[in-house]
């Protein structure tokens, strides 16, 4: 059974977690993976992995530079940069309003790239479905805070971020004002107040939420001195390199499904997972159709659909089993026929049919063919261990090791609740008052006789000191219970005081869950606080 690492987000605000440790990552980032690719024995449709990787890296860097140039005037890629000689540090995330602990990956990639003479590339994972268009914020007051949801657009179908249009321009434009009103008594200032102007401009320029949010976030990175490239997942999947990779997997699909499902089964057993949808769903076989690890949708119907393949003689047919069925020329693995299959996928996209990678395929391609070092957050690191196992089974070798980086930053209104030990002590004291009230009363400086409970204490002590026998057990138990009940009025004041402390602690914990959450979006933080955390993150490494 494979062994899997355990990851835990930092507990303290300002801390950053890295695995391997940061000093080892700095050395790892300088490791040229071309030698590994050369010795891996892997070929993609007959093309050695090293040669395939050289073409893929150059193509993706060129595409990324062109994409960034569509909204940023300065050239990021230095003229002397050679993607096949300089380290390429890659990370990625969905184009959502994520928390600062996610964003720190981009700054880590940038720093590692600068130190190694390479370049950082962020993959904007816009093939995932956009399921929510509201942001959770802390509303109310510092003493009575609450979670509130503030929409930045109207709800819509769960289509990919790549396709998600701005539906309600009024909600989009007024978002920052409504967040400011909702959080005014809790947050002193927010990056959002200034940043949303850029998000609006980019959203209106592209017409799409995901592009607007991601480009505004990237422009902030650039303004803060980072030189990362950015590439949407859709552009990656439209590259000739990725299409060749996809054709290779589909040509070997029966063997790939066996490796994929087997690795996921091992992962679930190791983690005690019964839900067959975690970490991702297994690939299915239906009436001769075999499920591929890709999504498809059309411009007319942008909802993601599973893609299936079947072979009939020398023909490979591809379909979503609902709206389209086409032939893919995969009869032979090399030369012109491989180019024909890649060309067919390109032609389909021009006609409006888009093929996109599922989660494991995105990082599988990036780690095998593109990155010298890939940086995950904790969630991605957990599922990508399954990717390693799939590659071992299918390609005969796991891809180069990935890094895991995540951080914790809490809003400046965060505070500490009563610790769990303090609450436990209070609850223990309540139990003592119920079952041993005399212990509290005997500490009373007024004396038992003066307060009138001496006979009750004496009665209980008599029965406690009486040796328990089968004959007296029931009577003894009844007498002790009656004495405890009779003594309760004498400890009522102390009980009420403890219950008030517990109620206060419970309310404080509820408030602190609101104020102390590490999941608040980066744009809710004061700009300078956020900037210090992201630019000086190595000082918070643990």
Secondary structure, 3 states (H helix, E strand, C coil): CCCCCCCCCCCCCCCEEEECCHHHHHHHHCCCCHHHHHHCCCEECCEEHHHHHHHHHHHHHHHHHHHHHCCCCCCCCCCCCCCCCCCEEEEEECCCCCEHHHHHHHHHHHHHHHHHCCEEEEEECCCCECCCCEEEEEEECCCCEEEEEEECCCCCCCCECCCCECCCHHHHHHHHHHHHHHHCCCCCCCCHHHHHHHHHHHHHHHCEHHHHHHHHHHHHHHHCCCCCEEEEHHHHHCCHHHHHHHHHHHHCHHHHHHHHHHHHHHHHHHHCCCCCCCCCCCCCEECCEEEEEEEEEECCCCCCEEEEEEEECCEEEEECCCCCEEEECCCCCCHHHHHHHHHHHHHHHHCCEEEEECHHHHHHHHHHHHCCEEEECHHHHHHHHHHHHHHHHHCCCCCCCCEEEEECCCCCCCCCCCCHHHHHHHHHHHHHHHHCHHHHHHCCCCCHHHHCCHHHHHHHHHHHHCCCCCCCHHHHHHHHHHHHHHHHHHHHHHHHHHHHHHHHHHHHHHHHHHHCCCCCEHHHCCHHHHHHHHHCHHHHEC
